[in-house]
């Protein structure tokens, strides 16, 4: 991935879904899912259920982007509005 620009904020979308780069502030948006739908994290390598786990998950993901090893996205369902 030497030629991939990790500093560019990519937004990928169609009529159903939007993917945008994960940001630290997304903890506010994701906390509801983390607390109320813990099963979403069942197959994640790093759990994000519960606030402390979510903070660690986001920190890990953002550090991956800084290290240029991963590019974390937040996925929005445009039809459901979340």
QUIUR-V201352 format. One record per backbone hydrogen bond with DSSP energy under -1.0 kcal/mol. NH is the residue of the N-H (numbers start at 1). CO is the residue of the C=O. If there is no record, write none. Layout:
BEGIN
((NH	CO) (NH	CO))
END
This chain:
BEGIN
((4	1) (10	8) (12	19) (14	17) (18	76) (19	12) (20	74) (22	72) (26	23) (27	24) (28	25) (30	26) (31	27) (34	30) (35	31) (36	32) (37	33) (40	37) (41	38) (42	39) (44	41) (50	34) (54	50) (55	51) (56	52) (57	53) (58	54) (59	55) (60	56) (61	57) (62	58) (63	59) (64	60) (65	61) (66	62) (67	63) (69	64) (70	64) (74	20) (76	18) (78	16) (81	77) (82	77))
END
